[in-house]
Structures are given as structure tokens and as C-alpha cells.
Amino acid sequence: MIDIFIPRKIGSYFVLPQRILGVDINKRFVHAAQLSCAGNRIVIEKLMQEPIETDQSVDYPQRVASAIKRIIKRADRYDAIRTPLSSTGIVFKQLTLPFTDYEKIKMVVPYEIESSLPFSLADAIVDVIVIATDEEKKSSTVLVAATQKALVQETLSYFQLAGVEPQAVTVDVFDIYGLYMMMPSLSNLSGSVVLIDVGQYMTRIMLIIDRQLKLIRTVPKGVVTIARSMANLLNISPTQALEELLRFGFEKHDGAEYYQSVTSGSADFWQTVQFTLQSFSSQISSGQIDHIILMGSGCEIAGMRQYAANFLKHDVTIFDPHALLNNKAITIKQGQRIEQDAVHSLAAALPSPITSDINLRQAELAPSTANLFLQQFLTAAILAFSILAGLIGYSWWQTSSAAKKVKSSEREVVRALQDLQLTDAMDLQRAESEAAEKVQREEELWFAFSRQTRFSFLKALQELSSAIDRDAIGLKLRKLVITPNALLFEGEVKDFNALKVLERELRESNLFIIVPTMQELKINEKFFFKKNGTEQ
């Protein structure tokens, strides 16, 4: 989304700082991840969870809304909420299209998959991620997600009851894929990778080949499914069986009956997973899966990884969410730890370059724009005020600078007139008046001479000014009188060396018939010009 006047984000770079809240809802908990994004830096600030109350006298949506409210109170001020939609109600399809323009892809995709949908296109919401682009062929390979509007509306209703509005509804498996691609240790894996996300009530299985998400399957089985099977075999309640499973896993050693029940329940679950992996293998050119990664709350059950590896006859590794921090752009605040249960909310909040534009809030479900005009008006008013204030400030600064320069120039003029002994005044206006009177008196003397003679006097002054270095000898000139035949010179120099220098400079000027040797620092001498002034 392009914000008013200034875009918040250009590509993966946040022009304006933004705090994003990812909120994931399951049957038992609401999980939230709070991220701060500025520039190309991402900080994981908070990871939170709130239980959904079990009071059956209150409707489930109200209980979810209460948990969301508690999460919002714990969070800091945020700019956007992103929440994932479960892939159980989503249809996925891979397409190759003969163009690369993203907007054009989004326009064409709904009609390309219409025949594959188990519901009407009019009731559908469709979005897409680009998983590969061929610049030479000008084609794109995309993965399409299509769901019913009613499912998106159901997710939004929880937030509406809580009095908040998500800016985006994402797709859970796309979020996980985006998270995967931001983890250097995983995104660099070559060949085929299967991610098995074992949740409490469902399991998501994804096939990634050479960094491209190819296939997705959602199985309506999870940790609770295994616990129910155990409960039937042990003749205990499902709740008690779940507690036993989460507490001991495969490592309880006080009875063969317990071990048999957990093994039997897990076998049924992993048989379903194995069937999916066999189906995936047929889509791999080599026919073999290179890597299997186990994630979700199921991977935290003691002994589950080893059991899965033995059952599937394949090495299984545990997904480490903290490997995300190997990405140099991502840091985490001290005291925060990424648990498996927090992965979905974190993945929803992360601005992955691949999935950050996914949003199932479309058409009539799009975020409200009721406050857009007010936001535009306030933004425009603030910008106009800022520009006006800037212009006024700049004008004041320019005027102030000019005034200071004028004052400085006035002081320099007054000092120059004082140095020329034309005035003793400190005020420019008075100094100019006094100097003008003295100059006028001197001009009356000058006009007594012919044009040629006056010109010779000016030339003599010029040559004296060039010959004598006043600053070097510390010359203080008190009086200088020029007549047609001679120059009367009154003043003083700083020392006898300077006096010798002055004698030499006067002789070298070649203006005078003779320059006598001067004995005193205070000078009162008359020098006679050669041939009427400066004629040589």
C-alpha cells in the first residue's frame, strides 16, 4: 500500500518506521509477534500468547475476542496487524504464465483457476505469490491461493468483536515459506526439502524444490489426534492423555502399556504423513526427498524426531526458529525467545519479500477507508504548515544574515574613515558627513591645479602606495601634503629597521630628487619631486 505523499516502504526497505503485529489464532491460544521495522532492519520486540478461555457458557468467538483484547493491551502502539488464514480452507494451484508483470498476473489468475475451484468465483478471494521468473522467456511461475469470502469474514469477525481491524489476512503456509526463505541456513539448501509443521489439530506439509514452493498439503491431524488414540488405548480422558504425551513423549519408562499406546497413536499419524511424502516423491525428478524438517509443537515432544526418522526411514532434523537471527537484517530484544508455537505469528508479521504483498482482504472485505479523507487533510495541513514555517524561517534567517552583513560593513567603513583620519565619529551617518566635509575641502585645493597636474598627483599616490608596505613597517601616517614640486610627509614607523626599509622604498619609487637619511622614528620630512611630479 502506498501511503499518502510518502510511501512507507519501497521494496523491502521501510522509508518510514513501522511496527507490525502478527496475530495467529488456534483453538487453544492466540499468539502474537511484535516487530519493529525501519530501513532494512527488523527487530523482534515481543512474542506473546494468551489462552482462549474454556468457559462453554461464552460463545467461542467472544472468547477469542477476549484473548485478542488482552494481546493488544500487552502490545505497544502498532501500525498494522497481519493475521494468517488456515490453509485447511484454501485451494492451491501452480501456474506458469507468459508474462512477468505482477499486476497483470493478479488480474489474470482468477480466471485461470476458475475451473479448478470447488466454489463459485464470485464467492472466492484469490491471491498469488511469484515463485520463479524466466526473464528470457518473459514468463512467471506462480502459486495461487483461493478461498471463500466467508472464511476470511469469519477470521475478521474475531477482531471486529475485539474492536481492532487487521490490515492484512495472509496465508499460513505462504508465511512459513517466506520465513524459510529469510533463514540463510535453510534457504541455501539444495535439492528437495519437505517441511512438516505438526500442530495441535492439523499438520501442514510443504515441498520446496530448489528454493521454490511446489506442493502443499494440509492434514486434519496433529498432536491432539495422537493423544485421542492414546486415550482410547489407556482408557483415560483425551485431556489427560495429551498432558502425558506433552510431558513424557516416548520417554516414559514406568510401563509398557503407555509406550505401546503412544507408539500406536503416532504410527497412525505418521502413516498419513508418509502417504503424502510418497505422493510428493512422484513430483521430484530424482524420485527422492533430500531433506525432511520437522517443526511445530509436535517436534517438541520427547523422542518424536527419532520416532519419525525411524518410521519414515529418513533423516529428520528439527526446525530451529532462532536460526532466523543468522539473517543480518534481523535482531531480537534481550529476554525474548522464539518458541515453536510462536512461529506462525512471527511468520505472519515478517515482511518477507516473497509474501509481504499477500492479502486476502479484498473487494468488500478490504480495510475501511472511512478515515482516509481526514488522514489526507491532516497530512496535507501538516505539510503545508511545515512548508510555510520553513519559508518564514528561511526568510528570517536571510534577513538576519543580511542585517548582520550590513552592520559589519558599516563598522568596516567607519574604521576605514577613522584610519584615514577623516572622522572620529562611531556612527556611520555622522562619519560619512564629517568625511564628506573634509574631502570637499581637499577637493577645493585640487581644483586649483590643471587636469594634467591633478592626474600626475594621483599617479604619484598610486606609485607611493605600491612602493610602501605600510603593514610590514608599521607606518602610521598622520599627514600627507602634495604640492606641485614636493611632498610633505608626517608620520611614524614601528622601529629603526622599518625606518631603513621606508628609506629604501622611497628611493626605489624613483619619484624624488633625493631621499635623506632619517634618524628618528617620528618622521616630518619634505621630499622634492623629479621634474614636476612623476616625469622621469
Protein Blocks (a to p, Z undefined) as FASTA:
>chain_A
ZZehiafbghjacfbacddddddddfkbccddddddehjbccdfbdcdddddfbfkbcfk
lmmmmmmmmmmmmpccdfbdcddddfklcccdddddfbfbfklmmmmmmmmmmmmpcbdf
klpccddddfbdcfklopacdddddddfklmmmmmmmmmmnopacfbdcdfklmmmmmmm
mmmklmmpgcjdddddddfkbccddddeehiafbdcddfbdfklmmmmmmmmnopafklm
mmmmmmnmmmbckbfklmmmmmmmmmmmmmmmmmmmmmmmmmpmnlpafbdcdedjklmp
ghklmmmmmmnopacddddfklmmmpmkbccdehiacdfklmmmmmmmpccfklmmgcfb
gcjlpccfklmmmmmmmmmmmmmmmmmmmmmmmmmmmmmmmmmmmmmmmmmmmmmmmmno
pafbfbfklmmmmmmmmmmmmmmmmmmpcfklmmmmmmmmmmmmmmpcfklnopacfbdc
ddfkbccdddddfblklmmmmmmmmmmnomafbdcddfbfbdcdddddeeeijaZZ
